[in-house]
Amino acid sequence: MSEIIIRRMTLADVDGVAAVEAATFPTPWSRDAFASEMKNVAARYLVAELDGAVIGYAGAWIIIDESHITNIAVLQEHRGRGIGRLLTQGLMQYLSNLGAAYATLEVRRSNEVAQNLYKSLGFIKLGVRKRYYEDNGEDALIMVCDHMPPVDPDFTEAETVTA
């Protein structure tokens, strides 16, 4: 069986990520939006790769000690295998390594699978954004986690390392 690799997203992954996005969400971000995110100094994205193909991704914005998870998606045929958990845990570790003290996100009120995943990782419901989702007017639950993983002492990232 092939191994799933979780790694930082690069510009070469944009087409694969956009395909996962389009297959997952009713109002997907465009390919250009993901290409722009690769140039956004506040954005960090991870991909899940299987046999050289992107099968999932997770992204967030980080500003000082705040982080906001923007997207998490796994192709339908690969769900239920723990890939979403791996991506979310990896992203939370990444954000912690970059100095985030907490993470926030929005999740559809009807998406109990995602809510349960987030709860299992320490997120709690903080509030509701009424009619947040444009496709059907569904409410979003605002969730937050202030129990970030400990910083990895061996973490380095060329563009964020200061002298």
C-alpha positions as CSV (number, residue, x, y, z in Angstrom):
1,M,0.0,0.0,0.0
2,S,1.3,3.5,-0.9
3,E,2.1,6.0,1.8
4,I,0.3,9.3,2.2
5,I,2.8,12.2,2.4
6,I,1.8,15.4,4.2
7,R,4.1,18.3,3.0
8,R,4.1,22.0,2.3
9,M,2.2,23.1,-0.7
10,T,4.1,24.6,-3.6
11,L,3.1,26.5,-6.7
12,A,3.4,23.2,-8.6
13,D,0.5,21.8,-6.5
14,V,-2.0,24.6,-7.4
15,D,-3.7,22.6,-10.1
16,G,-4.2,19.6,-7.9
17,V,-5.4,21.6,-5.0
18,A,-7.8,23.5,-7.2
19,A,-9.2,20.2,-8.5
20,V,-9.7,18.9,-4.9
21,E,-11.4,22.2,-4.0
22,A,-13.7,22.0,-7.1
23,A,-14.7,18.4,-6.3
24,T,-15.4,19.3,-2.7
25,F,-17.1,22.6,-2.3
26,P,-20.3,24.1,-4.0
27,T,-18.6,27.5,-4.3
28,P,-14.9,26.6,-4.8
29,W,-12.0,29.0,-4.7
30,S,-10.5,29.5,-8.2
31,R,-7.1,28.2,-9.3
32,D,-5.9,31.8,-9.4
33,A,-7.0,32.2,-5.7
34,F,-4.7,29.4,-4.7
35,A,-1.9,30.7,-6.9
36,S,-2.2,34.1,-5.1
37,E,-2.2,32.3,-1.7
38,M,1.3,30.9,-2.6
39,K,2.5,34.5,-2.7
40,N,0.7,35.6,0.4
41,V,3.2,35.9,3.3
42,A,0.5,35.3,5.8
43,A,-0.7,32.0,4.2
44,R,0.5,28.5,4.7
45,Y,-0.8,25.4,3.0
46,L,-0.1,21.7,3.3
47,V,-1.1,19.0,0.8
48,A,-1.8,15.3,1.2
49,E,-0.1,13.4,-1.6
50,L,-0.6,9.8,-2.7
51,D,1.4,8.3,-5.5
52,G,2.4,11.8,-6.7
53,A,-1.2,13.1,-6.8
54,V,-2.7,15.7,-4.5
55,I,-5.7,14.1,-2.7
56,G,-6.3,16.7,0.0
57,Y,-5.0,20.0,1.4
58,A,-5.3,22.3,4.3
59,G,-4.5,26.0,4.6
60,A,-4.5,28.9,7.1
61,W,-3.5,32.5,7.5
62,I,-1.3,33.5,10.4
63,I,-0.7,37.0,11.7
64,I,1.5,37.4,14.8
65,D,0.0,34.8,17.2
66,E,-3.4,34.4,15.5
67,S,-4.2,31.8,12.9
68,H,-7.3,31.2,10.9
69,I,-7.8,27.9,9.1
70,T,-9.3,28.8,5.7
71,N,-9.8,25.4,4.0
72,I,-9.5,21.7,4.6
73,A,-10.5,19.2,1.9
74,V,-10.0,15.6,1.0
75,L,-11.2,14.0,-2.2
76,Q,-14.4,12.0,-1.5
77,E,-12.8,8.6,-2.5
78,H,-10.1,9.1,0.2
79,R,-12.3,10.2,3.1
80,G,-12.7,8.1,6.2
81,R,-9.0,7.1,6.2
82,G,-7.7,9.7,8.7
83,I,-6.3,12.0,6.0
84,G,-8.3,15.1,7.2
85,R,-7.0,14.4,10.7
86,L,-3.4,14.2,9.5
87,L,-3.7,17.4,7.5
88,T,-5.4,19.3,10.4
89,Q,-2.8,18.0,12.9
90,G,0.0,18.9,10.6
91,L,-1.4,22.3,10.0
92,M,-1.9,23.0,13.7
93,Q,1.8,21.9,14.3
94,Y,2.9,24.2,11.5
95,L,1.0,27.1,12.8
96,S,2.3,26.5,16.3
97,N,5.9,26.4,15.0
98,L,5.2,29.8,13.4
99,G,4.1,31.3,16.7
100,A,0.3,30.8,16.6
101,A,-1.2,30.7,20.1
102,Y,-4.6,29.6,18.8
103,A,-6.5,28.7,15.7
104,T,-10.0,29.6,14.5
105,L,-12.2,28.2,11.7
106,E,-15.7,28.2,10.4
107,V,-17.5,24.9,9.7
108,R,-21.0,24.3,8.2
109,R,-23.6,23.6,10.9
110,S,-24.6,20.5,9.0
111,N,-21.0,19.1,8.7
112,E,-21.0,16.9,11.9
113,V,-18.1,14.8,10.6
114,A,-15.8,17.9,10.4
115,Q,-17.1,19.2,13.7
116,N,-16.3,16.0,15.5
117,L,-12.8,15.9,14.0
118,Y,-12.2,19.5,15.2
119,K,-13.7,18.7,18.7
120,S,-11.4,15.7,19.0
121,L,-8.4,18.0,18.3
122,G,-9.4,20.5,21.0
123,F,-11.6,23.0,19.2
124,I,-14.7,24.3,20.9
125,K,-17.7,26.2,19.5
126,L,-17.4,29.9,20.1
127,G,-20.3,31.3,18.1
128,V,-22.3,31.3,14.9
129,R,-22.1,33.2,11.7
130,K,-25.6,33.4,10.4
131,R,-26.2,32.6,6.7
132,Y,-22.4,32.5,6.2
133,Y,-22.4,30.1,3.2
134,E,-23.4,31.8,-0.1
135,D,-24.5,28.6,-1.9
136,N,-27.4,27.8,0.5
137,G,-27.4,30.4,3.3
138,E,-26.3,27.8,5.9
139,D,-25.0,29.0,9.2
140,A,-21.3,28.5,10.1
141,L,-20.1,27.5,13.5
142,I,-17.1,29.4,14.7
143,M,-14.7,27.1,16.4
144,V,-11.4,27.9,18.2
145,C,-8.6,25.9,19.7
146,D,-6.1,27.5,22.2
147,H,-4.4,24.2,22.9
148,M,-1.8,24.2,20.1
149,P,0.9,21.5,19.9
150,P,4.2,22.3,21.5
151,V,6.7,24.1,19.1
152,D,9.0,21.7,17.4
153,P,12.5,22.9,18.4
154,D,14.0,21.6,15.1
155,F,11.5,23.6,12.9
156,T,13.0,25.9,10.4
157,E,11.5,27.7,7.4
158,A,13.8,29.7,5.2
159,E,11.6,32.6,4.6
160,T,10.6,33.0,8.3
161,V,14.0,32.5,9.9
162,T,15.5,35.7,11.3
163,A,19.1,36.3,12.1
